[in-house]
């Protein structure tokens, strides 16, 4: 019982229900996001059929959603998918609450049907999807069974580990008792040997005393040599101390230079900030129809004078008439898929801008081909 995993047993009893509940919530959220993404691209169907009046919008939505739900294999396993589609006016198109209004337009009146479809799509649709997994369904029972089996497996592993520890401890205890008995017998034998050696050592001590006297006489003869070596060591210590003092002086000199370098760097940073503020103020005064991002101003400051002239020509065109600017390509951000336009100047220069409200233009980034990867990474985060 010493190695029985009581804590593990408690965890294995408490964790499976918690893991089961959180797993259901996680699967519901994951499936809801996935179904919402897939349904958004298919639930209205082909717009050509809607705009030529061959099918009503509500019929197309009902057909596509019913097909979507019937193709979900997890529905048979207990996943309940509830989908509603309504107009901005609150009129439900799915489920079939809209059927009461079907009789207002004849089936053969394709022009009226197309006009109605276009009106509803223009006003916008509100789609909601709710995924629920009820208890005691095949998928819920499978998750619960999996959690219980994992808990039992963990408990079994810890139990086996405790059993091995208990067996190993018992074997170690028996081995320790055997070793103690052997040590006791060896100690008795050793005691007898020591008694014999004591008499021999007394004779050796007398011999060693005589040898010690001889060594003392020899040591007095080598004392002068040791003094000479000691003086030489003191001279070397003095030389090392002088070298240490010289290195400390060099370190202090380097510290002074480092402080001067940091002061010069701070002064350069302040001068750079003043230059950025001046450029931004000048752009604001000269170009009233555009906004310039701080990232673009910083990139402008890093350009050569020739490239600054070229990029200002592009900025002037954007301010005067953006349609005159030659756009190389469109760049789409990852975050909100906003369209950003890329313009090349001076062969290696890159300018990125986007259209904003009130027919204005915002210059986001000014850089070169060397900074293009960093600039595109910045645009992805917008």
C-alpha positions in Angstrom: 0.0 0.0 0.0 3.0 2.3 0.4 3.4 2.7 -3.4 -0.3 2.5 -4.3 -1.0 5.6 -6.5 -3.8 7.2 -4.6 -3.3 10.7 -6.2 -3.3 9.1 -9.6 -6.5 7.2 -8.7 -8.2 10.4 -7.7 -7.1 12.2 -10.9 -8.2 9.3 -13.0 -11.6 9.5 -11.4 -12.0 13.3 -11.6 -10.3 14.1 -14.9 -12.3 11.9 -17.4 -15.6 13.8 -16.9 -13.8 17.1 -17.1 -11.9 16.1 -20.2 -15.2 14.7 -21.7 -17.0 18.0 -21.2 -14.2 20.2 -22.5 -13.7 17.8 -25.5 -17.3 18.1 -26.4 -17.1 21.9 -26.3 -13.9 22.0 -28.3 -15.3 19.7 -31.0 -18.5 21.8 -31.1 -16.6 25.0 -31.6 -14.2 23.4 -34.2 -17.0 21.9 -36.2 -19.1 25.1 -36.0 -16.1 27.1 -37.4 -15.4 24.6 -40.1 -19.1 24.2 -41.1 -19.6 28.0 -41.1 -16.6 28.4 -43.4 -17.7 25.8 -45.8 -21.3 26.8 -45.8 -20.5 30.5 -46.5 -19.1 29.5 -49.9 -22.0 27.3 -51.0 -25.3 28.1 -49.3 -26.5 30.7 -51.9 -25.4 28.5 -54.9 -24.7 29.7 -58.4 -25.7 33.4 -58.6 -26.3 33.1 -62.4 -29.3 30.9 -61.7 -30.5 33.5 -59.1 -30.1 36.5 -61.4 -31.7 35.0 -64.4 -34.8 34.1 -62.4 -34.6 30.3 -62.8 -34.8 29.7 -59.1 -35.9 31.6 -56.0 -33.2 32.5 -53.5 -35.0 30.9 -50.6 -35.4 27.6 -52.6 -31.7 27.7 -53.6 -30.7 28.3 -50.0 -33.0 25.5 -48.7 -31.7 23.1 -51.3 -28.0 23.9 -50.7 -28.3 23.8 -46.9 -30.2 20.5 -47.0 -27.6 19.0 -49.2 -24.8 20.4 -47.0 -26.4 18.8 -43.8 -27.1 15.5 -45.6 -23.4 15.3 -46.6 -22.1 15.7 -43.0 -21.3 12.1 -41.9 -21.0 13.2 -38.2 -24.7 14.0 -38.1 -25.4 10.3 -38.0 -23.1 10.1 -35.0 -25.0 12.6 -32.9 -23.8 16.0 -34.1 -26.8 18.3 -34.3 -26.4 21.2 -36.8 -28.9 24.1 -36.6 -28.7 26.7 -39.4 -30.8 29.8 -39.9 -30.7 32.3 -42.7 -32.6 35.6 -42.6 -32.7 39.0 -44.3 -31.7 42.2 -42.6 -35.4 42.8 -42.1 -35.7 39.7 -40.0 -37.5 37.5 -42.6 -36.3 33.9 -42.3 -35.3 32.3 -45.6 -34.2 29.0 -43.8 -35.8 27.1 -42.3 -39.1 27.2 -44.2 -40.6 30.2 -42.4 -40.4 32.1 -45.8 -42.8 29.7 -47.5 -45.8 31.9 -46.7 -44.6 34.5 -49.1 -44.1 32.3 -52.1 -47.4 32.9 -53.7 -46.9 36.6 -54.2 -44.9 36.0 -57.5 -45.7 33.4 -60.1 -43.4 30.6 -60.8 -43.0 31.6 -64.5 -42.3 35.3 -63.8 -38.5 34.9 -64.0 -37.9 38.7 -64.2 -39.8 39.3 -61.0 -38.0 36.4 -59.3 -34.6 37.7 -60.5 -35.5 41.2 -59.2 -36.6 39.8 -55.8 -33.4 37.7 -55.6 -31.2 40.7 -56.4 -33.0 42.9 -53.8 -32.6 40.3 -51.1 -28.9 39.8 -51.9 -28.3 43.5 -52.1 -29.8 44.1 -48.6 -27.6 41.3 -47.2 -28.2 38.0 -45.5 -27.6 37.0 -41.9 -26.5 33.4 -41.5 -26.1 31.7 -38.1 -24.9 28.1 -37.5 -25.0 26.3 -34.2 -23.4 22.9 -33.7 -24.4 20.8 -30.6 -23.4 17.3 -29.5 -26.0 15.8 -27.1 -25.1 13.4 -24.4 -25.7 9.7 -24.9 -25.0 9.9 -28.6 -22.5 7.7 -30.5 -19.8 10.4 -30.7 -20.3 11.5 -27.1 -20.2 8.0 -25.9 -17.1 7.3 -27.9 -15.3 10.3 -26.4 -16.4 9.3 -22.9 -15.2 5.7 -23.5 -11.9 7.0 -24.8 -11.4 9.2 -21.7 -12.2 6.3 -19.3 -9.9 3.9 -21.2 -7.0 6.4 -21.1 -7.6 6.9 -17.3 -7.7 3.2 -16.7 -4.5 2.7 -18.8 -2.7 5.5 -16.8 -3.9 4.0 -13.5 -2.7 0.5 -14.6 0.7 1.9 -15.6 1.2 3.7 -12.2 0.0 0.6 -10.4 2.5 -1.6 -12.2 5.2 0.9 -11.5 4.4 0.9 -7.7 4.3 -2.9 -7.7 7.8 -3.0 -9.2 9.1 -0.5 -6.7 7.7 -2.6 -3.8 9.2 -5.8 -5.1 12.5 -4.1 -5.7 12.5 -2.6 -2.2 11.8 -6.1 -0.6 14.7 -7.6 -2.6 17.0 -4.7 -1.6 16.1 -5.2 2.1 17.0 -8.9 1.9 20.2 -8.2 0.1 21.1 -5.6 2.7 20.6 -8.1 5.5 22.8 -10.6 3.7 25.5 -8.0 3.2 25.4 -7.0 6.9 25.9 -10.6 7.9 28.9 -11.0 5.6 30.3 -7.7 6.8 30.1 -8.9 10.5 32.0 -12.1 9.7 34.6 -10.2 7.6 35.0 -7.7 10.5 35.8 -10.5 12.9 38.4 -11.9 10.5 39.8 -8.5 10.0 40.2 -7.9 13.7 42.4 -10.9 14.1 44.6 -9.7 11.2 44.9 -6.3 12.8 46.1 -7.8 16.1 48.9 -9.5 14.2 49.8 -6.4 12.2 50.0 -4.3 15.4 53.1 -6.1 16.5 54.7 -5.7 13.1 53.9 -1.9 13.0 55.7 -1.3 16.3 58.9 -2.6 14.7 58.4 -0.5 11.6 57.9 2.7 13.7 61.3 2.3 15.2 62.8 1.9 11.8 61.0 5.0 10.5 62.2 7.2 13.4 65.8 6.4 12.3 64.9 7.2 8.7 63.3 10.5 9.8 66.5 11.7 11.5 68.4 11.0 8.3 65.9 13.0 6.2 66.1 16.0 8.5 69.8 16.2 8.0 69.3 16.1 4.2 66.5 18.8 4.4 68.8 21.3 6.0 71.2 21.0 3.1 68.4 21.9 0.5 67.0 24.9 2.5 69.2 27.4 0.7 67.9 26.2 -2.7 64.3 26.6 -1.6 64.9 30.2 -0.5 66.3 31.1 -4.0 63.2 29.6 -5.6 61.0 31.5 -3.2 62.6 34.8 -4.2 62.2 34.0 -7.9 58.5 33.4 -7.3 58.1 36.7 -5.5 59.5 38.5 -8.6 57.1 36.7 -10.9 54.2 37.7 -8.7 55.3 41.4 -8.8 55.4 41.2 -12.7 51.9 39.7 -12.9 50.6 42.4 -10.6 52.0 45.1 -12.8 50.5 43.5 -15.9 47.1 43.2 -14.1 47.2 47.0 -13.2 48.0 47.8 -16.8 45.0 45.7 -18.1 42.7 47.4 -15.5 43.8 50.8 -16.9 42.9 49.6 -20.4 39.5 48.4 -19.3 38.7 51.8 -17.7 39.8 53.5 -20.9 37.4 51.3 -22.9 34.6 52.0 -20.5 35.1 55.8 -21.1 35.0 55.2 -24.9 31.9 53.1 -24.6 30.1 55.8 -22.7 31.1 58.4 -25.3 29.8 56.0 -28.1 26.4 55.6 -26.3 26.0 59.4 -25.9 26.8 59.9 -29.6 24.3 57.1 -30.5 21.6 58.7 -28.4 22.2 62.1 -30.1 21.9 60.4 -33.6 18.6 58.8 -32.6 17.2 62.1 -31.4 18.3 63.7 -34.7 16.7 60.9 -36.7 13.4 61.4 -34.8 13.5 65.1 -35.5 14.1 64.3 -39.2 11.1 61.9 -39.3 8.8 64.5 -37.7 10.0 67.2 -40.2 9.3 64.9 -43.2 5.9 63.9 -41.9 5.0 67.5 -41.4 6.2 68.4 -44.9 4.2 65.6 -46.5 1.1 66.7 -44.5 1.6 70.3 -45.8 2.3 69.5 -49.4 0.0 66.5 -50.1 -3.5 67.2 -48.7 -5.2 64.2 -50.3 -3.1 61.4 -48.9 -2.1 60.1 -45.4 1.4 58.8 -44.8 2.0 56.0 -42.3 4.9 56.3 -39.8 6.4 53.2 -41.4 6.5 54.9 -44.8 8.2 58.0 -43.3 10.9 55.9 -41.7 11.5 54.1 -45.0 11.7 57.4 -46.8 14.4 58.6 -44.4 16.6 55.5 -45.3 16.5 56.2 -49.1 19.2 57.9 -51.1 18.6 61.4 -52.2 18.0 60.2 -55.8 15.4 57.6 -54.7 13.7 60.2 -52.5 13.2 62.4 -55.5 11.7 59.5 -57.5 9.4 58.4 -54.7 8.2 62.0 -54.2 7.1 62.0 -57.9 4.9 58.9 -57.1 3.6 60.5 -54.0 2.8 63.7 -56.0 0.8 61.6 -58.5 -1.1 59.8 -55.8 -2.0 63.1 -54.3 -3.0 64.7 -57.6 -4.6 61.7 -59.5 -4.0 58.1 -58.2 -5.1 56.7 -61.6 -1.9 58.0 -63.2 0.2 55.8 -61.0 1.4 52.5 -62.6 0.6 49.6 -60.3 2.7 46.5 -60.5 0.5 44.2 -58.5 -2.0 43.9 -55.7 -1.0 42.5 -52.3 -3.7 41.0 -50.0 -3.2 41.1 -46.3 -3.6 37.8 -44.4 -5.5 39.4 -41.5 -8.5 41.0 -43.2 -7.8 40.5 -46.9 -7.5 44.2 -47.5 -6.2 45.2 -51.0 -2.8 47.0 -51.0 -1.2 48.2 -54.2 2.5 47.9 -55.0 4.3 50.6 -57.1 8.0 50.4 -58.3 10.2 53.5 -58.5 13.8 54.0 -59.4 14.0 50.2 -60.3 14.8 49.0 -56.8 12.3 51.1 -54.8 8.9 49.8 -53.6 5.9 51.9 -52.4 2.7 50.3 -51.0 -0.6 52.2 -50.6 -4.3 51.5 -50.1 -7.5 53.4 -50.8 -9.3 54.7 -47.7 -12.6 56.6 -47.2 -13.5 60.0 -48.8 -11.5 59.1 -52.0 -8.2 59.4 -50.1 -5.0 57.3 -50.3 -2.8 56.1 -47.4 0.8 55.4 -48.2 1.7 52.5 -45.9 5.3 51.5 -46.7 8.2 53.0 -48.6 11.2 50.8 -49.0 13.5 49.0 -51.4 13.9 45.5 -52.8 16.2 44.6 -49.9 13.5 45.4 -47.4 10.6 43.9 -49.3 10.2 40.8 -47.2 10.0 42.8 -44.0 7.6 45.3 -45.7 5.3 42.5 -46.8 5.4 40.9 -43.3 4.3 44.3 -42.0 1.4 44.5 -44.5 0.2 41.0 -43.5 -0.3 42.3 -39.9 -2.5 45.2 -41.0 
